Amino acid sequence: MNLIALCLLALAMSTDAFAAAIGKGAGLRNPPLTEALKIGLIFGTIEAITPLIGWSVGHLAAGYVQAWDHWIAFVLLAGLGLHMIHQSLGGEEHEPDRPPRRGILRVAVTAVGTSIDAMAVGVGLAFVEVNILLAAGLIGLATFIMVTLGIMLGRVLGGLIGKRAETAGGAVLILVGCWILASHLQG
């Protein structure tokens, strides 16, 4: 997997956290940059750890499924992408509609909820040639940046682009899955 695909994957993985951050930012009254950075760091750290966990699990199983590993990666990425698009089009919500609180535990739980897809992506990445530390680092960095921006922009952009970001992220995941499948089928 090349650097461009990894960057696109990182961006796609950060979109659901970005959407959640916009919602959180919309509920906060003029959040200071330090609070946005703290929330971004929590999300980014968790989002970087979960693909490592998923990759470890997938790597343990890689020897048993090596002949069809590219299909597993494709199904996982495309399925997650479709799920993200479904959520963005009015499927299930990330959080109930209630005013967000600022507690670190609540932020961490939200971050874990939005990073489950990154864990599943990590499983898929175990079946392709990828530097998992670079992939996890890029996912964490993209999430940190997107969540920090989402918190700060939440008051202005909350209702405008929150769900559209998740739709785009889902589409990118599907495209990355298709690219992995096409790469393996062609040679």
N, C-alpha and C positions, 0 to 999 in steps of 0.2 A: 504494500500500500504506500503510495507516494505522499509527499508532504502536503500537496494540494488536497488530496482526498482526506488526509488526517485533519487538516484545518476545517474543511467542510463538515466533517464528522463532529469535530469539537463545537463548531457553531450550531449544528443541529441539536447536539446534546444540551446546549445551554438555553435553547429557546423556551422550554417548558419552565425552567427556573426564572428566565426573564419575564415570562407571562405572570408567574406567581409574584415576582418582585414588583412588577407594575401594580398588581393588586395590593400588595403590602404598602408600597409607596403611596398609593392613592388613599389609603387609610391613615397614613401618618400626616401630621400637620408640619409641614416644612422640615423634613428630616435633615439633620446636619450631615455633612459629608462623612464625618467620622463614623456615624451610625450606619450609613450606607456601605462604607468600606468594611465595617465589622460584619455586617450581614453578608456582604459579598464574599468575604473570606471564609465564613462558615459554609456557605453554599459551595464555593469553589473547592474547598478541602474535601468535603463529603463527596462531591461530584468527581473528584480525582481518585478517591479511594475505591469507589464502587466498581469502576471498570477493572481495576486490579483484582478485586475479589472475583468478579465474573470471569476474567481471563484465567485465573488460577483454576477455577472449577472447570472451565472449558478445556484448558490445557491438560488436565488430568484425564479427560475423556477423549482427547484428540487421537490417541493411538487406536481407539476402537472405531472411529468414524472417518478416518483419513480419506477414504475413497469418495465420500460425498460431503466433505466439510464445507465446500463453497455453497452447496445448497442450504446447509444449516445457517451459514452466515447470511445468505440472501433472505431466507424465511424469517429469521430473527429481525433483521434490519427492516425489511419490508413490513412485517407485522407490527413492529413498533412504530414505524412511520404512519401506517394506516390508523393505528390506535391514537397517535397524537393528532392526526387530522380529524378523526372522529370526535375527540375531546374538544378540539377547537371549534367544531361546527355545532356544538351544543350538546355533546355527550356529557359524560360525568364531569363534575367540577373538581378542581384540586382542593379547594377548601370551602367550608360552608360560608354562606354570606353572613358574616358577623365582623365587627370591627377587629382588625388584627392587633394583637398585643406584641410588646417588644421583647418578651422573655427569650433568653438564649435557647432554652429547651424547646420552646415553640418554634423558633427559627430552625433549629437543628432537625426537629421532626418534619417540618415542611421540606427542608433540604433533602432529607432521606426519601421522602415521598416523591420528590421530583427527580431523584437520582436512580430510582429502580430501573428505569430504561437504560441508564448508562451501565448498570451491572449486566443487563442482558446483552448489551452491545459488547461488553468485555468478553462474554461467553463466545459471541460470534467472532470476535477478533482473535481468539485462540486458534481458530481454524484457518487463518490467513497469515501470510508473512508480514509482521508488523512489529515495530519497537513499542511494546506496551507501555513502557515508562514515558516515552515521548507522547504517545496517544493520551495517556492519563493526564500528563502534565498540561497538554494543550486543552483537553476537556476542562480541567480545573481552572486554567487561566481564562479561557473563554467564559466560563460560568461566573468567575469572580468579576470580570469586566461587565458582563451582561447584567448580572444581578445588581451591581453597584449602580450602573446606569438606570436600570429598571426602577430601583428605589427612588433615585433622584428625579426621574422623569414621570413617575407614577401619578403624581397629582395632575399633570398636564395630559398624559397620554393614556391613562388607565382604560377608558372606554373605547379609545380610538384604535389602537393596534395590538392590544394584549393577545387576543385570540389569533390574529393574523400571523403573529410571530411564530406561534406554535404550529399553525398550518404549514408555513414555509419550512420549519424544522422537520416536520413529518415528511414533506416532499423530498427534502435533501436526504433523509435516511433511506427512503425508497430508492433514490437515484444511486446512492453509495452501494446499497445492496445489489442493484442491477449491474453496477460497474464491477463489483467483485465476481458476480456470477459470469458475466460476459468475459472477464479476464481469464477465468479458469477454463471456460468452455472453448475459448479460442486458442489456448495453448499453454 
